[in-house]
Amino acid sequence: MHKQVLAHREQRLVPHSGYEWLYVLAGELRLILGEREMTLRPGEVAEFDTSAPHWFGPADAEAVEMLHLFGPHGDQAVVRTGPTAANG
């Protein structure tokens, strides 16, 4: 995982093996994933298989600050939203 601050960059969709998670800290992130396009704001997250052509960068003229996690193909995040039945 690493923190990135992205300024304007060339829009070029690329596929590659792996899995990515993006978490926006500040600014707005434009994500293009195949034919889908979305804007993420602070506190929002995206996760996706990188075999789909994708690109991400600032949604406007301002830089975007984000956490970026890249994992081997097939890995997926495990999300826990509360205590498990064993802990509960």
N, CA, C and O atoms as CSV, one atom per row, in Angstrom:
chain,resi,resn,atom,element,x,y,z
A,1,MET,N,N,0.850,-1.167,0.000
A,1,MET,CA,C,0.000,0.000,0.000
A,1,MET,C,C,0.896,1.230,0.000
A,1,MET,O,O,1.950,1.246,0.636
A,2,HIS,N,N,0.470,2.240,-0.709
A,2,HIS,CA,C,1.181,3.504,-0.669
A,2,HIS,C,C,0.219,4.658,-0.846
A,2,HIS,O,O,-0.866,4.504,-1.406
A,3,LYS,N,N,0.629,5.811,-0.362
A,3,LYS,CA,C,-0.161,7.028,-0.493
A,3,LYS,C,C,0.326,7.745,-1.743
A,3,LYS,O,O,1.528,7.855,-1.980
A,4,GLN,N,N,-0.619,8.229,-2.538
A,4,GLN,CA,C,-0.288,8.943,-3.770
A,4,GLN,C,C,-0.993,10.276,-3.791
A,4,GLN,O,O,-2.111,10.411,-3.293
A,5,VAL,N,N,-0.329,11.266,-4.374
A,5,VAL,CA,C,-0.959,12.539,-4.703
A,5,VAL,C,C,-0.813,12.678,-6.209
A,5,VAL,O,O,0.294,12.801,-6.733
A,6,LEU,N,N,-1.956,12.657,-6.899
A,6,LEU,CA,C,-1.944,12.690,-8.365
A,6,LEU,C,C,-2.396,14.046,-8.878
A,6,LEU,O,O,-3.439,14.562,-8.475
A,7,ALA,N,N,-1.600,14.615,-9.771
A,7,ALA,CA,C,-1.991,15.815,-10.509
A,7,ALA,C,C,-2.519,15.341,-11.861
A,7,ALA,O,O,-2.596,14.140,-12.119
A,8,HIS,N,N,-2.876,16.279,-12.705
A,8,HIS,CA,C,-3.389,15.933,-14.038
A,8,HIS,C,C,-2.439,14.953,-14.720
A,8,HIS,O,O,-1.220,15.107,-14.642
A,9,ARG,N,N,-2.996,13.954,-15.384
A,9,ARG,CA,C,-2.190,12.967,-16.103
A,9,ARG,C,C,-2.931,12.511,-17.348
A,9,ARG,O,O,-4.154,12.615,-17.435
A,10,GLU,N,N,-2.176,12.009,-18.302
A,10,GLU,CA,C,-2.754,11.537,-19.556
A,10,GLU,C,C,-3.740,10.405,-19.285
A,10,GLU,O,O,-3.473,9.495,-18.501
A,11,GLN,N,N,-4.872,10.486,-19.949
A,11,GLN,CA,C,-5.886,9.436,-19.808
A,11,GLN,C,C,-5.578,8.323,-20.799
A,11,GLN,O,O,-5.713,8.500,-22.010
A,12,ARG,N,N,-5.159,7.164,-20.266
A,12,ARG,CA,C,-4.830,6.011,-21.096
A,12,ARG,C,C,-5.269,4.761,-20.351
A,12,ARG,O,O,-4.683,4.408,-19.328
A,13,LEU,N,N,-6.291,4.095,-20.857
A,13,LEU,CA,C,-6.795,2.885,-20.216
A,13,LEU,C,C,-5.861,1.722,-20.499
A,13,LEU,O,O,-5.500,1.466,-21.648
A,14,VAL,N,N,-5.468,1.011,-19.424
A,14,VAL,CA,C,-4.580,-0.137,-19.573
A,14,VAL,C,C,-5.076,-1.296,-18.712
A,14,VAL,O,O,-5.523,-1.081,-17.585
A,15,PRO,N,N,-5.003,-2.506,-19.224
A,15,PRO,CA,C,-5.271,-3.693,-18.412
A,15,PRO,C,C,-3.946,-4.305,-17.971
A,15,PRO,O,O,-2.928,-4.128,-18.640
A,16,HIS,N,N,-3.951,-5.013,-16.866
A,16,HIS,CA,C,-2.804,-5.794,-16.417
A,16,HIS,C,C,-3.308,-6.770,-15.364
A,16,HIS,O,O,-4.433,-6.635,-14.883
A,17,SER,N,N,-2.505,-7.731,-15.009
A,17,SER,CA,C,-2.948,-8.696,-14.003
A,17,SER,C,C,-2.870,-8.057,-12.621
A,17,SER,O,O,-2.023,-7.201,-12.370
A,18,GLY,N,N,-3.752,-8.476,-11.738
A,18,GLY,CA,C,-3.742,-7.980,-10.366
A,18,GLY,C,C,-5.104,-7.528,-9.910
A,18,GLY,O,O,-6.111,-7.724,-10.589
A,19,TYR,N,N,-5.111,-6.915,-8.735
A,19,TYR,CA,C,-6.332,-6.427,-8.108
A,19,TYR,C,C,-5.971,-5.135,-7.390
A,19,TYR,O,O,-4.923,-5.071,-6.747
A,20,GLU,N,N,-6.814,-4.095,-7.480
A,20,GLU,CA,C,-6.487,-2.802,-6.869
A,20,GLU,C,C,-7.600,-2.317,-5.973
A,20,GLU,O,O,-8.780,-2.591,-6.192
A,21,TRP,N,N,-7.184,-1.586,-4.953
A,21,TRP,CA,C,-8.089,-0.892,-4.044
A,21,TRP,C,C,-7.653,0.562,-3.996
A,21,TRP,O,O,-6.466,0.849,-3.840
A,22,LEU,N,N,-8.603,1.481,-4.130
A,22,LEU,CA,C,-8.322,2.916,-4.085
A,22,LEU,C,C,-9.205,3.545,-3.013
A,22,LEU,O,O,-10.412,3.307,-2.986
A,23,TYR,N,N,-8.606,4.352,-2.121
A,23,TYR,CA,C,-9.350,5.044,-1.064
A,23,TYR,C,C,-8.984,6.514,-1.153
A,23,TYR,O,O,-7.811,6.872,-1.052
A,24,VAL,N,N,-9.989,7.375,-1.342
A,24,VAL,CA,C,-9.747,8.794,-1.533
A,24,VAL,C,C,-9.642,9.495,-0.175
A,24,VAL,O,O,-10.531,9.392,0.670
A,25,LEU,N,N,-8.527,10.211,0.004
A,25,LEU,CA,C,-8.299,10.985,1.224
A,25,LEU,C,C,-8.732,12.444,1.055
A,25,LEU,O,O,-9.357,13.012,1.950
A,26,ALA,N,N,-8.399,13.056,-0.098
A,26,ALA,CA,C,-8.732,14.460,-0.351
A,26,ALA,C,C,-8.870,14.669,-1.856
A,26,ALA,O,O,-8.199,14.007,-2.649
A,27,GLY,N,N,-9.741,15.588,-2.238
A,27,GLY,CA,C,-9.974,15.851,-3.651
A,27,GLY,C,C,-10.989,14.867,-4.215
A,27,GLY,O,O,-11.658,14.145,-3.476
A,28,GLU,N,N,-11.087,14.854,-5.536
A,28,GLU,CA,C,-12.006,13.945,-6.218
A,28,GLU,C,C,-11.237,13.118,-7.231
A,28,GLU,O,O,-10.414,13.641,-7.983
A,29,LEU,N,N,-11.514,11.817,-7.244
A,29,LEU,CA,C,-10.832,10.873,-8.125
A,29,LEU,C,C,-11.784,10.426,-9.218
A,29,LEU,O,O,-12.889,9.961,-8.938
A,30,ARG,N,N,-11.358,10.566,-10.451
A,30,ARG,CA,C,-12.122,10.050,-11.586
A,30,ARG,C,C,-11.577,8.671,-11.910
A,30,ARG,O,O,-10.375,8.509,-12.120
A,31,LEU,N,N,-12.450,7.682,-11.952
A,31,LEU,CA,C,-12.067,6.305,-12.260
A,31,LEU,C,C,-12.830,5.857,-13.491
A,31,LEU,O,O,-14.057,5.942,-13.537
A,32,ILE,N,N,-12.103,5.383,-14.485
A,32,ILE,CA,C,-12.710,4.787,-15.671
A,32,ILE,C,C,-12.335,3.318,-15.627
A,32,ILE,O,O,-11.156,2.967,-15.582
A,33,LEU,N,N,-13.339,2.470,-15.639
A,33,LEU,CA,C,-13.151,1.026,-15.548
A,33,LEU,C,C,-13.958,0.404,-16.677
A,33,LEU,O,O,-15.176,0.256,-16.577
A,34,GLY,N,N,-13.262,0.041,-17.755
A,34,GLY,CA,C,-13.964,-0.445,-18.938
A,34,GLY,C,C,-14.817,0.675,-19.509
A,34,GLY,O,O,-14.301,1.739,-19.853
A,35,GLU,N,N,-16.112,0.441,-19.611
A,35,GLU,CA,C,-17.024,1.453,-20.131
A,35,GLU,C,C,-17.696,2.252,-19.018
A,35,GLU,O,O,-18.489,3.152,-19.296
A,36,ARG,N,N,-17.389,1.935,-17.770
A,36,ARG,CA,C,-17.971,2.637,-16.620
A,36,ARG,C,C,-17.062,3.772,-16.185
A,36,ARG,O,O,-15.838,3.653,-16.228
A,37,GLU,N,N,-17.667,4.867,-15.769
A,37,GLU,CA,C,-16.919,6.013,-15.271
A,37,GLU,C,C,-17.577,6.494,-13.990
A,37,GLU,O,O,-18.802,6.578,-13.909
A,38,MET,N,N,-16.761,6.813,-12.983
A,38,MET,CA,C,-17.308,7.281,-11.715
A,38,MET,C,C,-16.367,8.294,-11.082
A,38,MET,O,O,-15.180,8.344,-11.405
A,39,THR,N,N,-16.912,9.100,-10.176
A,39,THR,CA,C,-16.134,10.064,-9.410
A,39,THR,C,C,-16.229,9.677,-7.944
A,39,THR,O,O,-17.321,9.538,-7.393
A,40,LEU,N,N,-15.069,9.505,-7.321
A,40,LEU,CA,C,-15.005,9.152,-5.901
A,40,LEU,C,C,-14.574,10.373,-5.104
A,40,LEU,O,O,-13.705,11.132,-5.532
A,41,ARG,N,N,-15.183,10.553,-3.953
A,41,ARG,CA,C,-14.888,11.677,-3.066
A,41,ARG,C,C,-14.241,11.163,-1.786
A,41,ARG,O,O,-14.212,9.953,-1.564
A,42,PRO,N,N,-13.718,12.055,-0.934
A,42,PRO,CA,C,-13.051,11.615,0.292
A,42,PRO,C,C,-13.908,10.625,1.095
A,42,PRO,O,O,-15.098,10.845,1.322
A,43,GLY,N,N,-13.262,9.529,1.516
A,43,GLY,CA,C,-13.944,8.490,2.282
A,43,GLY,C,C,-14.532,7.398,1.418
A,43,GLY,O,O,-14.999,6.389,1.947
A,44,GLU,N,N,-14.526,7.565,0.103
A,44,GLU,CA,C,-15.076,6.541,-0.788
A,44,GLU,C,C,-13.958,5.648,-1.306
A,44,GLU,O,O,-12.799,6.053,-1.393
A,45,VAL,N,N,-14.339,4.426,-1.647
A,45,VAL,CA,C,-13.365,3.420,-2.046
A,45,VAL,C,C,-13.835,2.684,-3.293
A,45,VAL,O,O,-15.035,2.557,-3.538
A,46,ALA,N,N,-12.882,2.203,-4.073
A,46,ALA,CA,C,-13.180,1.345,-5.220
A,46,ALA,C,C,-12.220,0.166,-5.165
A,46,ALA,O,O,-11.062,0.314,-4.775
A,47,GLU,N,N,-12.703,-0.990,-5.553
A,47,GLU,CA,C,-11.837,-2.150,-5.707
A,47,GLU,C,C,-12.216,-2.824,-7.006
A,47,GLU,O,O,-13.393,-2.887,-7.359
A,48,PHE,N,N,-11.213,-3.332,-7.725
A,48,PHE,CA,C,-11.498,-3.910,-9.029
A,48,PHE,C,C,-10.373,-4.817,-9.488
A,48,PHE,O,O,-9.226,-4.693,-9.058
A,49,ASP,N,N,-10.734,-5.733,-10.376
A,49,ASP,CA,C,-9.805,-6.616,-11.046
A,49,ASP,C,C,-9.154,-5.808,-12.164
A,49,ASP,O,O,-9.854,-5.252,-13.011
A,50,THR,N,N,-7.841,-5.737,-12.179
A,50,THR,CA,C,-7.144,-4.887,-13.134
A,50,THR,C,C,-7.028,-5.482,-14.537
A,50,THR,O,O,-6.399,-4.888,-15.412
A,51,SER,N,N,-7.632,-6.656,-14.753
A,51,SER,CA,C,-7.637,-7.191,-16.118
A,51,SER,C,C,-8.586,-6.383,-17.000
A,51,SER,O,O,-8.515,-6.467,-18.226
A,52,ALA,N,N,-9.476,-5.599,-16.382
A,52,ALA,CA,C,-10.333,-4.676,-17.142
A,52,ALA,C,C,-9.524,-3.411,-17.435
A,52,ALA,O,O,-8.838,-2.908,-16.545
A,53,PRO,N,N,-9.590,-2.889,-18.652
A,53,PRO,CA,C,-8.882,-1.638,-18.949
A,53,PRO,C,C,-9.353,-0.554,-17.981
A,53,PRO,O,O,-10.553,-0.395,-17.759
A,54,HIS,N,N,-8.408,0.191,-17.405
A,54,HIS,CA,C,-8.768,1.187,-16.402
A,54,HIS,C,C,-7.796,2.362,-16.408
A,54,HIS,O,O,-6.679,2.274,-16.918
A,55,TRP,N,N,-8.254,3.451,-15.830
A,55,TRP,CA,C,-7.461,4.667,-15.637
A,55,TRP,C,C,-8.053,5.400,-14.459
A,55,TRP,O,O,-9.265,5.361,-14.249
A,56,PHE,N,N,-7.210,6.075,-13.678
A,56,PHE,CA,C,-7.709,6.958,-12.628
A,56,PHE,C,C,-6.797,8.163,-12.491
A,56,PHE,O,O,-5.594,8.092,-12.745
A,57,GLY,N,N,-7.395,9.264,-12.086
A,57,GLY,CA,C,-6.670,10.519,-11.912
A,57,GLY,C,C,-7.614,11.552,-11.333
A,57,GLY,O,O,-8.762,11.236,-11.023
A,58,PRO,N,N,-7.144,12.793,-11.181
A,58,PRO,CA,C,-8.000,13.838,-10.626
A,58,PRO,C,C,-9.244,14.064,-11.481
A,58,PRO,O,O,-9.187,13.998,-12.709
A,59,ALA,N,N,-10.360,14.330,-10.822
A,59,ALA,CA,C,-11.615,14.580,-11.533
A,59,ALA,C,C,-11.665,15.999,-12.099
A,59,ALA,O,O,-12.469,16.292,-12.984
A,60,ASP,N,N,-10.799,16.880,-11.580
A,60,ASP,CA,C,-10.781,18.267,-12.040
A,60,ASP,C,C,-9.336,18.763,-12.029
A,60,ASP,O,O,-8.404,17.958,-12.058
A,61,ALA,N,N,-9.146,20.070,-11.988
A,61,ALA,CA,C,-7.796,20.645,-12.054
A,61,ALA,C,C,-7.017,20.479,-10.749
A,61,ALA,O,O,-5.804,20.687,-10.732
A,62,GLU,N,N,-7.683,20.113,-9.668
A,62,GLU,CA,C,-7.028,19.945,-8.371
A,62,GLU,C,C,-6.443,18.540,-8.242
A,62,GLU,O,O,-6.982,17.583,-8.796
A,63,ALA,N,N,-5.348,18.424,-7.513
A,63,ALA,CA,C,-4.745,17.115,-7.256
A,63,ALA,C,C,-5.668,16.285,-6.365
A,63,ALA,O,O,-6.505,16.830,-5.645
A,64,VAL,N,N,-5.510,14.975,-6.418
A,64,VAL,CA,C,-6.274,14.066,-5.568
A,64,VAL,C,C,-5.279,13.280,-4.724
A,64,VAL,O,O,-4.246,12.830,-5.222
A,65,GLU,N,N,-5.600,13.119,-3.437
A,65,GLU,CA,C,-4.755,12.363,-2.517
A,65,GLU,C,C,-5.475,11.061,-2.192
A,65,GLU,O,O,-6.660,11.065,-1.858
A,66,MET,N,N,-4.753,9.949,-2.290
A,66,MET,CA,C,-5.406,8.654,-2.137
A,66,MET,C,C,-4.462,7.610,-1.569
A,66,MET,O,O,-3.241,7.764,-1.607
A,67,LEU,N,N,-5.049,6.546,-1.041
A,67,LEU,CA,C,-4.303,5.350,-0.680
A,67,LEU,C,C,-4.535,4.355,-1.799
A,67,LEU,O,O,-5.652,4.210,-2.295
A,68,HIS,N,N,-3.464,3.668,-2.195
A,68,HIS,CA,C,-3.515,2.764,-3.338
A,68,HIS,C,C,-2.900,1.440,-2.904
A,68,HIS,O,O,-1.747,1.391,-2.475
A,69,LEU,N,N,-3.671,0.378,-3.017
A,69,LEU,CA,C,-3.208,-0.955,-2.659
A,69,LEU,C,C,-3.330,-1.846,-3.881
A,69,LEU,O,O,-4.390,-1.925,-4.502
A,70,PHE,N,N,-2.246,-2.512,-4.221
A,70,PHE,CA,C,-2.234,-3.391,-5.380
A,70,PHE,C,C,-1.839,-4.779,-4.912
A,70,PHE,O,O,-0.860,-4.932,-4.181
A,71,GLY,N,N,-2.592,-5.796,-5.328
A,71,GLY,CA,C,-2.293,-7.163,-4.923
A,71,GLY,C,C,-2.236,-8.090,-6.113
A,71,GLY,O,O,-2.662,-7.731,-7.211
A,72,PRO,N,N,-1.708,-9.288,-5.897
A,72,PRO,CA,C,-1.639,-10.288,-6.974
A,72,PRO,C,C,-3.027,-10.626,-7.510
A,72,PRO,O,O,-4.033,-10.443,-6.824
A,73,HIS,N,N,-3.064,-11.110,-8.717
A,73,HIS,CA,C,-4.324,-11.466,-9.358
A,73,HIS,C,C,-5.115,-12.443,-8.485
A,73,HIS,O,O,-4.575,-13.424,-7.973
A,74,GLY,N,N,-6.383,-12.154,-8.334
A,74,GLY,CA,C,-7.264,-13.046,-7.589
A,74,GLY,C,C,-7.426,-12.685,-6.133
A,74,GLY,O,O,-8.392,-13.120,-5.506
A,75,ASP,N,N,-6.508,-11.894,-5.559
A,75,ASP,CA,C,-6.670,-11.477,-4.168
A,75,ASP,C,C,-7.816,-10.481,-4.076
A,75,ASP,O,O,-7.994,-9.645,-4.963
A,76,GLN,N,N,-8.577,-10.569,-3.023
A,76,GLN,CA,C,-9.665,-9.630,-2.795
A,76,GLN,C,C,-9.651,-9.216,-1.344
A,76,GLN,O,O,-9.212,-9.971,-0.476
A,77,ALA,N,N,-10.133,-8.013,-1.081
A,77,ALA,CA,C,-10.181,-7.494,0.281
A,77,ALA,C,C,-11.221,-8.254,1.091
A,77,ALA,O,O,-12.233,-8.703,0.554
A,78,VAL,N,N,-10.967,-8.392,2.365
A,78,VAL,CA,C,-11.936,-8.955,3.288
A,78,VAL,C,C,-12.424,-7.801,4.152
A,78,VAL,O,O,-11.640,-7.197,4.885
A,79,VAL,N,N,-13.702,-7.495,4.069
A,79,VAL,CA,C,-14.263,-6.357,4.788
A,79,VAL,C,C,-15.001,-6.846,6.015
A,79,VAL,O,O,-15.857,-7.725,5.923
A,80,ARG,N,N,-14.676,-6.288,7.149
A,80,ARG,CA,C,-15.371,-6.621,8.391
A,80,ARG,C,C,-16.044,-5.355,8.882
A,80,ARG,O,O,-15.392,-4.329,9.075
A,81,THR,N,N,-17.345,-5.429,9.083
A,81,THR,CA,C,-18.102,-4.245,9.474
A,81,THR,C,C,-18.558,-4.268,10.916
A,81,THR,O,O,-19.129,-3.288,11.395
A,82,GLY,N,N,-18.324,-5.349,11.613
A,82,GLY,CA,C,-18.743,-5.437,13.002
A,82,GLY,C,C,-18.241,-6.717,13.613
A,82,GLY,O,O,-17.533,-7.483,12.959
A,83,PRO,N,N,-18.597,-6.965,14.862
A,83,PRO,CA,C,-18.123,-8.191,15.518
A,83,PRO,C,C,-18.726,-9.427,14.878
A,83,PRO,O,O,-19.859,-9.407,14.397
A,84,THR,N,N,-17.954,-10.499,14.880
A,84,THR,CA,C,-18.459,-11.772,14.368
A,84,THR,C,C,-19.345,-12.397,15.424
A,84,THR,O,O,-19.351,-11.947,16.570
A,85,ALA,N,N,-20.097,-13.431,15.059
A,85,ALA,CA,C,-20.993,-14.100,15.988
A,85,ALA,C,C,-20.207,-14.664,17.181
A,85,ALA,O,O,-20.711,-14.685,18.304
A,86,ALA,N,N,-18.982,-15.117,16.936
A,86,ALA,CA,C,-18.165,-15.686,18.005
A,86,ALA,C,C,-17.718,-14.625,19.010
A,86,ALA,O,O,-17.475,-14.926,20.178
A,87,ASN,N,N,-17.612,-13.357,18.531
A,87,ASN,CA,C,-17.170,-12.271,19.402
A,87,ASN,C,C,-18.345,-11.490,19.984
A,87,ASN,O,O,-18.172,-10.695,20.908
A,88,GLY,N,N,-19.531,-11.718,19.443
A,88,GLY,CA,C,-20.637,-10.865,19.685
A,88,GLY,C,C,-21.438,-11.017,20.857
A,88,GLY,O,O,-22.395,-10.268,21.053
